[in-house]
Amino acid sequence: MTEFIFRITEEYEEYEDQRIDKCISLLIDDVSRSYVQKLIKDNQIFVNDKNVKANYIVKLNDELKVQLPDAIEPDILPENIPLDILYEDSDVLVVNKQKGMVVHPAAGHFTGTLVNAVMFHCKDQLSGINGVMRPGIVHRIDMDTTGSVIICKNDFAHASIAQQLKDHTIIRKYRALVFGTLKTGTGTVDAPIGRNENDRKKMAISKNGREAITHYTLLKQFQDYAYIECSLETGRTHQIRVHMASIGHPLLGDEVYSNRKCPFNLKGQVLHAYILGFKHPRSGEYIETIAPIPEYFEHLLNILS
């Protein structure tokens, strides 16, 4: 059982006068409003040490106590799934993830994930810091995003790579196709990203979000689309997709953050993690990998040229 306690002081004043179920779904990441309502029915949520109904309106100085039952984690099994390996040694593994592959198991995806594949490849040599559901995983990319993902084979490597991510010293450059004509050859989007208040499955620009910075460079301008490279200072969920959509240039094929009609038969956004550069956890040597542009992406570029 995990317990969260929030006091609605001036720091959380934006949650005042909201329903308790909405308020808690915003305060705790990855907890949906419907799940909060279930917790309320199960007497796992208290306001000032008393049970309340889902329509309770939060007031200033209320103390909210949320008791989350421990998740029951299924057994994750190794699977003999081919990997496109870009770099490997006894500490780290960098793979070129294919389109449509989920990085780690989650609801609806307990097989066929990158974790299932690396568990088979690495046997019992994976870091355990992120728990049994995410062995070796220190960062991730979306299911329909292709390209470089680093896997840590031990906790020493994991701690080092996690710190580099926190310090923003890992080089991460992506290639993407976006709608529209870019007015300048380079630009930066510096806008915090948080959960979309109206749809918990989506991210959004939010004053209450976490710092997010994306630099972009125009590689080639086509008639209706632009081929760009994005360099990340931070690594927020859906960062490039949210940032480019926010400046009027959503990613081609993005079914979540774009309302523009895509004339091509695509499966998700055209986004590829192209370059990954990091300091080796043990030797300190700079390692850089380049994941080749996938065939479908190259085909699009040829069509547009």
C-alpha positions as CSV (number, residue, x, y, z in Angstrom):
1,M,0.0,0.0,0.0
2,T,1.3,3.4,-1.0
3,E,-0.1,6.5,0.8
4,F,-0.1,10.0,-0.6
5,I,-1.0,13.1,1.5
6,F,-1.8,16.5,0.0
7,R,-2.8,19.7,1.8
8,I,-4.5,22.2,-0.4
9,T,-2.5,25.2,0.6
10,E,-1.7,28.2,-1.7
11,E,0.8,26.0,-3.5
12,Y,-2.1,23.8,-4.7
13,E,-4.7,26.6,-4.9
14,E,-5.6,25.7,-8.6
15,Y,-7.2,22.5,-7.2
16,E,-9.6,24.4,-4.9
17,D,-13.2,24.2,-5.9
18,Q,-12.7,21.1,-8.0
19,R,-14.3,17.7,-7.6
20,I,-12.2,15.4,-5.5
21,D,-12.0,12.7,-8.2
22,K,-10.7,15.2,-10.8
23,C,-8.3,16.8,-8.3
24,I,-6.6,13.6,-7.3
25,S,-6.3,12.4,-10.9
26,L,-4.4,15.6,-11.6
27,L,-2.2,15.3,-8.5
28,I,-1.0,11.8,-9.0
29,D,0.5,10.7,-12.4
30,D,-1.0,7.7,-14.1
31,V,-4.1,7.5,-11.9
32,S,-7.3,8.0,-13.9
33,R,-10.4,9.7,-12.7
34,S,-12.4,6.5,-13.0
35,Y,-9.8,4.7,-10.8
36,V,-10.0,7.5,-8.2
37,Q,-13.8,6.9,-8.2
38,K,-13.2,3.2,-7.5
39,L,-10.8,4.1,-4.6
40,I,-13.5,6.4,-3.2
41,K,-16.0,3.5,-3.2
42,D,-13.4,1.2,-1.6
43,N,-12.9,3.8,1.2
44,Q,-9.3,4.4,0.2
45,I,-9.6,8.2,0.0
46,F,-10.1,10.6,2.9
47,V,-10.6,14.3,3.3
48,N,-9.6,15.6,6.8
49,D,-9.7,11.9,7.9
50,K,-13.2,11.3,6.6
51,N,-14.6,9.4,3.7
52,V,-16.2,11.5,1.0
53,K,-18.2,11.0,-2.2
54,A,-16.7,11.5,-5.7
55,N,-18.6,14.8,-6.1
56,Y,-17.0,16.4,-3.0
57,I,-15.7,19.9,-3.8
58,V,-12.1,20.5,-2.6
59,K,-11.6,23.4,-0.2
60,L,-8.6,25.4,0.8
61,N,-6.7,23.8,3.7
62,D,-8.3,20.4,3.1
63,E,-6.0,17.4,3.7
64,L,-6.3,14.7,1.1
65,K,-5.2,11.2,1.9
66,V,-5.0,8.6,-0.9
67,Q,-4.2,5.0,-0.2
68,L,-3.1,3.2,-3.4
69,P,-3.1,-0.7,-3.2
70,D,0.1,-2.2,-4.5
71,A,-0.1,-3.3,-8.1
72,I,0.0,-7.0,-8.8
73,E,2.7,-7.4,-11.4
74,P,2.5,-10.3,-13.8
75,D,5.4,-12.5,-14.7
76,I,7.3,-11.0,-17.6
77,L,8.9,-13.7,-19.8
78,P,11.8,-13.6,-22.2
79,E,10.9,-13.9,-25.8
80,N,13.1,-14.7,-28.8
81,I,12.5,-11.5,-30.7
82,P,15.2,-10.3,-33.1
83,L,17.0,-7.1,-32.0
84,D,18.8,-4.5,-34.2
85,I,21.8,-3.9,-32.0
86,L,23.7,-0.7,-32.5
87,Y,26.2,-1.1,-29.6
88,E,26.8,-3.6,-26.9
89,D,29.2,-4.4,-24.1
90,S,29.0,-5.8,-20.6
91,D,27.3,-2.6,-19.2
92,V,25.0,-1.2,-21.8
93,L,23.1,-2.2,-24.9
94,V,21.8,0.2,-27.6
95,V,19.1,-1.1,-29.9
96,N,17.2,0.4,-32.9
97,K,13.6,-0.1,-31.9
98,Q,11.2,-1.0,-34.6
99,K,7.9,0.8,-35.2
100,G,4.9,-0.6,-33.3
101,M,7.0,-2.2,-30.5
102,V,6.2,-1.1,-26.9
103,V,9.3,-0.5,-24.8
104,H,8.1,-2.1,-21.6
105,P,5.1,-4.2,-20.5
106,A,1.9,-2.3,-19.5
107,A,-1.8,-2.9,-19.5
108,G,-2.6,-4.5,-22.8
109,H,1.0,-5.1,-23.7
110,F,2.6,-7.9,-21.7
111,T,4.2,-9.7,-24.6
112,G,6.2,-8.6,-27.7
113,T,7.8,-5.7,-25.9
114,L,11.4,-4.6,-26.0
115,V,11.8,-5.8,-22.5
116,N,10.7,-9.3,-23.5
117,A,13.3,-9.2,-26.2
118,V,16.2,-7.9,-24.2
119,M,15.4,-10.4,-21.3
120,F,16.0,-13.2,-23.8
121,H,19.1,-11.6,-25.3
122,C,20.7,-10.5,-22.0
123,K,19.5,-13.5,-19.8
124,D,19.8,-12.3,-16.2
125,Q,22.1,-9.4,-16.9
126,L,19.7,-6.4,-16.6
127,S,19.5,-3.6,-14.1
128,G,16.7,-4.0,-11.5
129,I,16.3,-0.3,-10.4
130,N,13.0,0.2,-12.2
131,G,11.5,-3.1,-10.9
132,V,10.5,-6.3,-12.5
133,M,8.2,-4.7,-15.1
134,R,11.1,-2.6,-16.6
135,P,14.4,-4.4,-16.2
136,G,17.2,-2.5,-17.9
137,I,14.9,0.4,-18.9
138,V,16.2,3.8,-18.0
139,H,14.3,5.8,-20.7
140,R,11.8,5.0,-23.4
141,I,10.3,6.1,-26.7
142,D,6.8,5.9,-27.9
143,M,5.4,2.7,-29.5
144,D,5.3,4.2,-33.0
145,T,8.5,6.1,-32.7
146,T,11.5,4.2,-34.0
147,G,15.2,4.4,-33.2
148,S,17.8,4.3,-30.4
149,V,17.0,3.1,-26.9
150,I,19.7,2.4,-24.3
151,I,19.4,-0.7,-22.0
152,C,21.4,-1.0,-18.8
153,K,22.7,-4.4,-17.9
154,N,23.5,-3.6,-14.2
155,D,22.5,-1.1,-11.6
156,F,25.9,0.6,-11.8
157,A,25.3,1.5,-15.4
158,H,21.7,2.3,-14.8
159,A,22.6,4.9,-12.1
160,S,25.2,6.5,-14.3
161,I,22.9,6.8,-17.4
162,A,20.0,8.0,-15.2
163,Q,22.2,10.8,-13.8
164,Q,23.3,11.8,-17.3
165,L,19.6,12.0,-18.3
166,K,18.9,14.1,-15.2
167,D,21.9,16.4,-16.0
168,H,20.8,16.8,-19.7
169,T,24.2,15.6,-20.9
170,I,23.0,12.8,-23.1
171,I,22.8,13.7,-26.8
172,R,19.4,12.8,-28.3
173,K,18.7,13.9,-31.9
174,Y,15.5,12.9,-33.7
175,R,14.4,13.1,-37.3
176,A,10.8,14.0,-38.1
177,L,8.4,15.0,-40.8
178,V,6.0,17.8,-39.8
179,F,3.2,19.7,-41.5
180,G,3.7,23.1,-43.0
181,T,6.4,25.5,-44.0
182,L,8.9,26.5,-41.4
183,K,9.6,30.3,-41.3
184,T,13.1,29.9,-40.0
185,G,15.8,27.3,-40.4
186,T,16.3,26.8,-36.6
187,G,14.2,27.4,-33.5
188,T,13.6,26.5,-29.9
189,V,10.4,25.6,-28.1
190,D,10.8,26.3,-24.4
191,A,7.4,25.4,-22.8
192,P,6.6,23.2,-19.7
193,I,4.7,20.0,-20.4
194,G,2.2,18.3,-18.1
195,R,-0.8,16.0,-18.2
196,N,-3.7,17.3,-20.2
197,E,-6.4,18.2,-17.7
198,N,-9.2,17.0,-20.0
199,D,-7.6,13.8,-21.2
200,R,-5.1,12.0,-18.9
201,K,-3.7,10.0,-21.8
202,K,-2.4,13.1,-23.5
203,M,0.2,15.7,-22.6
204,A,-0.1,19.4,-23.0
205,I,1.7,22.7,-22.6
206,S,1.0,23.6,-19.0
207,K,2.1,26.3,-16.6
208,N,2.1,23.6,-13.9
209,G,4.1,21.1,-16.0
210,R,7.8,20.3,-16.0
211,E,10.5,22.1,-17.9
212,A,10.7,21.0,-21.5
213,I,13.1,22.4,-24.2
214,T,13.3,21.2,-27.8
215,H,15.6,22.7,-30.4
216,Y,14.7,22.1,-34.1
217,T,16.6,22.5,-37.4
218,L,15.1,22.4,-40.9
219,L,16.8,19.8,-43.0
220,K,14.7,20.1,-46.1
221,Q,11.5,22.0,-46.9
222,F,8.9,20.3,-49.2
223,Q,5.8,21.9,-50.6
224,D,3.5,21.0,-47.6
225,Y,5.9,19.3,-45.2
226,A,9.2,19.9,-43.5
227,Y,11.9,17.4,-42.7
228,I,13.5,18.4,-39.4
229,E,16.0,17.4,-36.8
230,C,15.0,17.9,-33.1
231,S,17.5,18.0,-30.3
232,L,16.3,17.4,-26.8
233,E,17.5,19.2,-23.6
234,T,14.8,17.4,-21.6
235,G,12.9,14.2,-22.1
236,R,9.3,14.7,-21.2
237,T,6.6,12.3,-22.4
238,H,5.6,13.1,-26.0
239,Q,7.8,16.2,-25.9
240,I,8.6,16.6,-29.6
241,R,5.0,15.8,-30.6
242,V,3.5,18.3,-28.1
243,H,6.1,21.0,-28.8
244,M,5.9,20.9,-32.6
245,A,2.1,20.8,-32.5
246,S,2.1,23.8,-30.2
247,I,3.9,26.0,-32.8
248,G,1.6,24.9,-35.6
249,H,3.7,22.1,-37.1
250,P,2.3,18.8,-35.8
251,L,4.1,15.6,-36.8
252,L,2.9,13.8,-39.9
253,G,0.8,10.7,-38.9
254,D,0.3,11.8,-35.3
255,E,-3.2,10.8,-34.5
256,V,-3.1,12.3,-31.0
257,Y,-1.7,15.8,-31.4
258,S,-2.7,16.6,-34.9
259,N,-6.1,17.2,-36.5
260,R,-4.7,17.5,-40.0
261,K,-5.6,14.9,-42.6
262,C,-2.6,12.6,-43.5
263,P,-2.6,11.6,-47.2
264,F,-0.3,8.7,-46.5
265,N,-1.0,5.2,-45.1
266,L,1.0,5.6,-41.9
267,K,0.9,3.9,-38.5
268,G,1.5,6.7,-36.1
269,Q,3.8,9.7,-36.1
270,V,6.9,10.0,-38.4
271,L,9.5,10.3,-35.7
272,H,12.9,8.5,-35.4
273,A,15.5,8.6,-32.6
274,Y,18.5,9.1,-34.9
275,I,21.5,9.9,-32.7
276,L,22.2,8.8,-29.1
277,G,25.4,10.0,-27.4
278,F,26.4,9.3,-23.9
279,K,29.4,8.9,-21.6
280,H,30.2,5.2,-20.9
281,P,29.3,4.4,-17.3
282,R,32.6,2.6,-16.6
283,S,35.2,4.0,-18.9
284,G,33.9,7.5,-19.3
285,E,34.5,7.3,-23.1
286,Y,31.9,9.1,-25.2
287,I,29.8,6.6,-27.2
288,E,27.6,7.7,-30.1
289,T,25.2,5.6,-32.1
290,I,23.3,6.4,-35.2
291,A,20.1,4.5,-36.0
292,P,19.6,4.3,-39.8
293,I,16.4,6.1,-41.0
294,P,13.8,3.3,-41.4
295,E,12.6,2.2,-44.8
296,Y,9.1,3.7,-44.6
297,F,10.6,7.1,-43.6
298,E,13.1,7.0,-46.5
299,H,10.2,6.1,-48.8
300,L,8.2,9.2,-47.7
301,L,11.2,11.4,-48.2
302,N,11.6,10.1,-51.8
303,I,7.9,10.6,-52.5
304,L,8.1,14.2,-51.3
305,S,11.3,15.1,-53.1
